[in-house]
């Protein structure tokens, strides 16, 4: 599995793991490296079967498989304790790890995630699967931008987005793997066991997210025993990209506050 270390080189610096959404790419978090790398050893990775981590995913592929793959990577790097930030699918991986490996995750941040998919999100997944099966890849990528970003952000960054889409088209993901990852998202349901997760958690939501209704984050925050909700009016599904300053400052405040509280005990 492809991985990268960024940020602080001090052995004493806490490890901060970032896990991406459906695309699975380490590159997604480039906007966080400068702001959080001063205080943390940042671990990025390409999920199995995406980007620079080639794999043939099994037919019954699940979020639990993704959590196990990351556990194997962390063990190989001798990481036994970390803070964790996951976007959408990556947030689901974080929830599984917090439930099954409570000693591993110090603080958890889940961004525009959910405990079980709602009908609106499932309709979005169905459209994406249909585009994959019946349309040129360009249409899938253009639909992806509509899901990720607010309309005004697309209008202001159209040249950059077109360049990014051209790059992604040249490195378009393995279609069977992508379909299995979408199916894993569609089947995920941890709602009944959220009360078992005691990890300190920041639930980060954007009210203009057109893929995941922000009320899904509200439900997470209400059911997780040690969670707090930060909901923002603007940012879309990919707010770490569209509003990086707000996103980075919110993460830093949460992580530093939790670190100070732990030291005071």
MOCORWO-V254798 format. One record per pair of residues at least 12 apart in sequence whose ideal C-beta (glycine too) atoms are under 10 Angstrom apart, sorted by the first residue. I is the first residue (numbers start at 1). J is the second residue. Records with the same first field share a line. If there is no record, write none. Layout:
BEGIN
I: J / J
END
This chain:
BEGIN
1: 45 / 46 / 47 / 48 / 49 / 50 / 51 / 52 / 53 / 54 / 55 / 69 / 70 / 72 / 73 / 76
2: 25 / 26 / 44 / 45 / 46 / 47 / 48 / 50 / 51 / 52 / 53 / 54 / 73
3: 17 / 26 / 43 / 44 / 45 / 46 / 52 / 53 / 70 / 73 / 74 / 76 / 77
4: 26 / 27 / 29 / 33 / 42 / 43 / 44 / 45 / 46 / 52
5: 37 / 41 / 42 / 43 / 44 / 77
6: 18 / 26 / 29 / 30 / 32 / 33 / 34 / 36 / 37 / 40 / 41 / 42 / 43 / 44
7: 32 / 33 / 34 / 35 / 36 / 37 / 38 / 39 / 40 / 41 / 42 / 43 / 44
8: 36 / 37 / 38 / 39 / 40 / 41 / 42
9: 37 / 41
10: 39 / 40 / 41
11: 41
12: 41
13: 37 / 38 / 39 / 40 / 41 / 42
14: 39 / 40 / 41 / 81 / 82 / 83 / 106 / 107 / 255 / 259
15: 40 / 41 / 42 / 43 / 74 / 77 / 79 / 80 / 81 / 82 / 83 / 84 / 106
16: 32 / 36 / 37 / 39 / 40 / 41 / 42 / 43 / 44 / 82 / 83 / 84 / 85 / 106 / 107 / 109 / 251 / 255
17: 40 / 41 / 42 / 43 / 44 / 45 / 70 / 73 / 74 / 79 / 82 / 83 / 84 / 85 / 86 / 90 / 93 / 94 / 97 / 104 / 105
18: 32 / 33 / 36 / 40 / 42 / 43 / 44 / 45 / 83 / 84 / 85 / 86 / 87 / 90 / 109 / 240
19: 43 / 44 / 45 / 47 / 66 / 67 / 70 / 84 / 85 / 86 / 87 / 88 / 89 / 90 / 91 / 92 / 93 / 94 / 97 / 110 / 111
20: 44 / 45 / 46 / 47 / 50 / 51 / 85 / 86 / 87 / 88 / 89 / 90 / 93 / 240
21: 47 / 86 / 87 / 88 / 89 / 90 / 91 / 92 / 111 / 112 / 113 / 148 / 181 / 185 / 211 / 237 / 238 / 240
22: 47 / 50 / 87 / 88 / 89 / 90 / 125 / 128 / 144 / 147 / 148 / 173 / 178 / 181 / 182 / 184 / 185 / 211
23: 46 / 47 / 50 / 51 / 87 / 88 / 89 / 144 / 148 / 168 / 173 / 178 / 181
24: 45 / 46 / 47 / 48 / 49 / 50 / 51 / 53 / 66 / 89 / 90 / 173 / 177 / 178 / 181
25: 44 / 45 / 46 / 47 / 50 / 51 / 52 / 53 / 168 / 171 / 173
26: 42 / 43 / 44 / 45 / 46 / 47 / 50 / 51 / 52 / 53
27: 44 / 46 / 51 / 52 / 164 / 167
28: 44 / 46 / 51 / 87 / 90 / 238 / 240 / 241
29: 42 / 44 / 85 / 87 / 90 / 240 / 241
30: 44 / 240 / 241 / 244
31: 238 / 240 / 241 / 242 / 243 / 244 / 245 / 247 / 248
32: 44 / 85 / 240 / 241 / 244 / 247 / 248 / 251 / 252
33: 248
34: 244 / 248
35: 244 / 245 / 247 / 248 / 249 / 251 / 252
36: 83 / 85 / 248 / 251 / 252 / 255
38: 252
39: 252 / 255 / 256 / 259
40: 82 / 83 / 251 / 252 / 255
41: 79 / 82
42: 83 / 85
43: 70 / 73 / 74 / 77 / 79 / 82 / 84
45: 69 / 70 / 73 / 74 / 77
47: 66 / 69 / 70 / 89 / 90 / 93 / 177 / 181
48: 61 / 65 / 66 / 68 / 69 / 70 / 72 / 73 / 177 / 181
49: 61 / 65 / 66 / 69 / 173 / 174 / 176 / 177 / 178 / 180 / 181
50: 173 / 174 / 177 / 178 / 181
51: 171 / 173
52: 171
53: 69 / 73
54: 174 / 177
55: 69 / 174 / 177
56: 174 / 176 / 177 / 180
57: 174 / 176 / 177 / 178 / 179 / 180 / 181 / 183 / 184
58: 180
59: 176 / 180 / 183
60: 180 / 183 / 184 / 187
61: 177 / 179 / 180 / 181 / 183 / 184 / 187
62: 92 / 96 / 180 / 181 / 183 / 184 / 185 / 187 / 188
63: 89 / 90 / 91 / 92 / 93 / 95 / 96 / 181 / 184 / 185 / 187 / 188 / 189 / 190
64: 92 / 93 / 96 / 97 / 100 / 184 / 188 / 190
65: 93 / 96 / 180 / 184
66: 89 / 90 / 92 / 93 / 96 / 97 / 181 / 184
67: 92 / 93 / 94 / 95 / 96 / 97 / 98 / 99 / 100 / 101
68: 93 / 96 / 97 / 100
69: 93
70: 84 / 86 / 90 / 93 / 94 / 96 / 97 / 101 / 104
71: 93 / 96 / 97 / 100 / 101 / 104
74: 97 / 101 / 104
75: 104
79: 104
80: 101 / 103 / 104
81: 103 / 104 / 105 / 106
82: 97 / 104 / 105 / 106 / 107
83: 105 / 106 / 107 / 108 / 109 / 200 / 251 / 254 / 255 / 258 / 259
84: 97 / 98 / 104 / 105 / 106 / 107 / 108 / 109 / 110 / 199 / 201
85: 107 / 108 / 109 / 110 / 111 / 202 / 204 / 240 / 247 / 251 / 254 / 255
86: 98 / 108 / 109 / 110 / 111 / 112 / 113
87: 109 / 110 / 111 / 112 / 113 / 204 / 237 / 238 / 239 / 240 / 241
88: 110 / 111 / 112 / 113 / 114 / 121 / 148 / 185 / 209 / 211 / 212 / 237 / 238
89: 113 / 181 / 182 / 184 / 185 / 188
90: 109 / 110 / 111 / 113
91: 108 / 109 / 110 / 111 / 112 / 113 / 114 / 115 / 201 / 203 / 204 / 212 / 217 / 220
92: 110 / 113 / 114 / 115 / 117 / 184 / 185 / 188 / 190
93: 110 / 113 / 188
94: 108 / 109 / 110 / 111 / 113 / 197 / 199 / 201
95: 108 / 110 / 113 / 114 / 115 / 188 / 190 / 193 / 194 / 197 / 199 / 201 / 220 / 224
96: 188 / 190 / 197
97: 197 / 199
98: 110 / 190 / 194 / 196 / 197 / 198 / 199 / 200 / 201 / 224 / 226
99: 190 / 193 / 194 / 196 / 197 / 198 / 199
100: 196 / 197
101: 199
102: 196 / 197 / 198 / 199
104: 199
105: 197 / 199 / 200 / 201
106: 199 / 200 / 255 / 258 / 259 / 262
107: 199 / 200 / 201 / 202 / 226 / 251 / 254 / 255 / 257 / 258 / 259 / 262
108: 197 / 199 / 200 / 201 / 202 / 203 / 224 / 226 / 227 / 254
109: 200 / 201 / 202 / 203 / 204 / 230 / 247 / 250 / 251 / 254 / 255
110: 201 / 202 / 203 / 204 / 205 / 217 / 220 / 221 / 224 / 227
111: 202 / 203 / 204 / 205 / 206 / 209 / 212 / 217 / 230 / 235 / 237 / 238 / 239 / 240 / 247 / 250 / 251
112: 203 / 204 / 205 / 206 / 209 / 211 / 212 / 213 / 214 / 216 / 217 / 235 / 236 / 237 / 238 / 239 / 240
113: 188 / 203 / 204 / 205 / 212 / 216 / 217 / 220
114: 185 / 188 / 189 / 190 / 191 / 212 / 213 / 215 / 216 / 217 / 219 / 220
115: 188 / 189 / 190 / 191 / 192 / 193 / 194 / 197 / 216 / 217 / 219 / 220 / 223 / 224
116: 187 / 188 / 189 / 190 / 191 / 192 / 194 / 216 / 219
117: 185 / 186 / 187 / 188 / 189 / 212 / 216
118: 212 / 213 / 215 / 216 / 219
119: 213
120: 210 / 211 / 212 / 213 / 216
121: 185 / 186 / 209 / 210 / 211 / 212 / 213 / 216
122: 185 / 186
124: 143 / 146 / 147 / 182 / 210 / 211 / 212 / 237
125: 182 / 183 / 185 / 186 / 211
126: 182 / 186
127: 140 / 143 / 147
128: 140 / 143 / 144 / 147 / 178 / 179 / 182 / 211
129: 178 / 179 / 182 / 183 / 186
130: 143
131: 143 / 144
132: 173 / 175 / 176 / 178 / 179 / 182
133: 175 / 179
136: 169
137: 165 / 168 / 169 / 172 / 173 / 175
138: 165 / 166 / 168 / 169 / 172
140: 165 / 168 / 169 / 172 / 173 / 175 / 178
141: 161 / 162 / 164 / 165 / 166 / 168 / 169 / 172
142: 154 / 161 / 162 / 165
144: 165 / 168 / 211 / 237 / 238
145: 157 / 158 / 161 / 162 / 164 / 165 / 236 / 238
146: 210 / 211 / 236 / 237
147: 209 / 210 / 211 / 212 / 236 / 237 / 238
148: 161 / 209 / 210 / 211 / 236 / 237 / 238 / 239 / 241 / 242
149: 161 / 208 / 210 / 235 / 236 / 237 / 238 / 239 / 241 / 242
150: 206 / 208 / 209 / 210 / 234 / 235 / 236 / 237 / 238 / 239 / 242 / 243
151: 208 / 210 / 236
152: 234 / 236 / 242
153: 234 / 235 / 236 / 238 / 239 / 241 / 242 / 243
154: 236 / 242
156: 242
157: 241 / 242
190: 220 / 223
191: 219 / 220 / 223
192: 223
193: 223
194: 219 / 220 / 222 / 223 / 224 / 225 / 227
195: 223 / 224 / 225
196: 224 / 225
197: 220 / 223 / 224 / 225 / 226 / 227
198: 224 / 225 / 226
199: 224 / 225 / 226 / 227
200: 224 / 225 / 226 / 227 / 228 / 254 / 255 / 257 / 258 / 261 / 262
201: 220 / 221 / 224 / 225 / 226 / 227 / 228 / 229 / 254 / 258
202: 221 / 227 / 228 / 229 / 230 / 250 / 251 / 253 / 254 / 255 / 257 / 258
203: 216 / 217 / 218 / 219 / 220 / 221 / 222 / 224 / 227 / 228 / 229 / 230 / 231
204: 217 / 221 / 228 / 229 / 230 / 231 / 232 / 235 / 239 / 240 / 246 / 247 / 250 / 251 / 254
205: 217 / 218 / 220 / 221 / 229 / 230 / 231 / 232 / 235 / 239
206: 230 / 231 / 232 / 233 / 234 / 235 / 236 / 237 / 238 / 239 / 242 / 243 / 246 / 247
207: 231 / 232 / 233 / 234 / 235 / 236
208: 232 / 233 / 234 / 235 / 236 / 237 / 239 / 242
209: 231 / 232 / 235 / 236 / 237 / 238 / 239
210: 236 / 237
211: 236 / 237 / 238
212: 237
214: 229 / 231 / 232 / 233
215: 231
217: 229 / 230 / 231
218: 231
226: 258
228: 254 / 257
230: 246 / 247 / 250 / 251 / 253 / 254
232: 246 / 247 / 250
234: 246
235: 247
END
